[in-house]
Amino acid sequence: MDRGPIAEIDLEAIAHNFRIAKKITGNRPIIAVVKADAYGHGAIEASRRLVKEGASYLAVAYAAEAVALRQANIKTPLIVLFDKYDMNNYFKYKLIPVIHDIKTARAFSKEAKKRKQGIDVHIKADTGMGRLGFNIDDLDKNINAIMKMDFLTVTGLMSHFSDADLSDRSYALIQLDRFNKLKNTMIKKGLKHLLSHIANSAAVMSLPESHPDAIRPGLMLYGYSPMQPSALSSQLSALSSQLKPAMTVKTKILSLRKLRKGSPVSYGRTFITSRDSLIAVLPVGYADGYSRAFSNNSDVLVRGRRSPVVGRVCMDTTMVDVTDARGVIEGEDVVLLGRQKADAITASELARKAGTIPYEILTSFGNKSRKVYTHDS
Ligand SMILES: *Cc1c(COP(=O)(O)O)cnc(C)c1O
């Protein structure tokens, strides 16, 4: 038996979610974010489907991710959000670097000059996220310097929101205001064909004024809303419920055990059966992305009904109580994430239980599961 669960990826769901983003934003170009192996869904397959659906650009975190897409014959313009190393790959594969400091701009210009091969770059401004980007106070002088650099063309301006997922939009609006001012300054300097983009999924869904020239969603393409529950107006709830989760994670029952009332289950004896019980042992543990935080704290679906995780999740195994699920057999399908018959366990539910966000649930599972693809049209 191979290790780990199976993640079934519904590419048609990704296409459906893409079309929702497109509808919201009125046909502006979409930069589909496929970093971290498309949030665990498989970057090559997800990218192919997104490009087929009309994604104008794909964005990844690191250059090696972009190279893997090029090697899979994906020709769409690729934006590398966080990397500045592997200079050779940017030229060889025509990748678009996001420039967030002047040193890197100089290095790209120098390399481009040496090769006599121009390079398009996007500039990143830190409008208040406090991660990467030029400080907005020095951007003016830096832009002047960058515009004079040989073989380097600024084709984009970007920034990133810190908390567009809140019901209180005041900080997002401050960031947006800074961004718009920068954009206008740059246009005045002669960068007329700048592609400006700042909207992540939260802003795509809730802040239409932040969709300047293009949008840059990730999570919503995979079927989840990033909004905080308190930020879900009825309109946003309706929109979120249209998104289709694209990942289902499954395993099979390894062993069924009858345990008498009063029996302990797993490390630390944190669960003691309160009745004669039927316990299923699953061949999936925290090493496979099923967080230890789910110990005594989550459900799986067996025969369409919820069965609770009992005792601590181990490295390679997890126990669930299937006493109430009728007719269960060894080898039976178990859904850890996703729908089975009438019920579904969402990444949002698991995130709440583990004290994290759906992004981490999807990437943890996706990057550790064997993937199979469905509805590949
Ligand atoms: C991850 C990321 C996105 C996408 O964010 P979502 O919340 O998944 O939509 C957009 N831009 C940057 C810079 C990112 O790092």
The ligand as an SDF file (V2000), in Angstrom:
LIG
                    3D

 15 15  0  0  0  0  0  0  0  0999 V2000
   -1.4460   34.0670   -2.1770 C   0  0  0  0  0  0  0  0  0  0  0  0
   -1.4990   35.4060   -2.8000 C   0  0  0  0  0  0  0  0  0  0  0  0
   -2.6360   35.8190   -3.5070 C   0  0  0  0  0  0  0  0  0  0  0  0
   -3.9230   35.0390   -3.5250 C   0  0  0  0  0  0  0  0  0  0  0  0
   -4.5630   35.1840   -2.2800 O   0  0  0  0  0  0  0  0  0  0  0  0
   -5.9630   34.4660   -1.9620 P   0  0  0  0  0  0  0  0  0  0  0  0
   -6.3280   34.9670   -0.6340 O   0  0  0  0  0  0  0  0  0  0  0  0
   -5.6840   33.0120   -1.9800 O   0  0  0  0  0  0  0  0  0  0  0  0
   -6.8870   34.8660   -3.0400 O   0  0  0  0  0  0  0  0  0  0  0  0
   -2.5630   37.0120   -4.1920 C   0  0  0  0  0  0  0  0  0  0  0  0
   -1.4400   37.7670   -4.1490 N   0  0  0  0  0  0  0  0  0  0  0  0
   -0.3410   37.4240   -3.4650 C   0  0  0  0  0  0  0  0  0  0  0  0
    0.8410   38.2970   -3.4550 C   0  0  0  0  0  0  0  0  0  0  0  0
   -0.3480   36.2340   -2.7360 C   0  0  0  0  0  0  0  0  0  0  0  0
    0.7330   35.8940   -2.0400 O   0  0  0  0  0  0  0  0  0  0  0  0
  1  2  1  0
  2  3  1  0
  2 14  2  0
  3  4  1  0
  3 10  2  0
  4  5  1  0
  5  6  1  0
  6  7  2  0
  6  8  1  0
  6  9  1  0
 10 11  1  0
 11 12  2  0
 12 13  1  0
 12 14  1  0
 14 15  1  0
M  END
$$$$
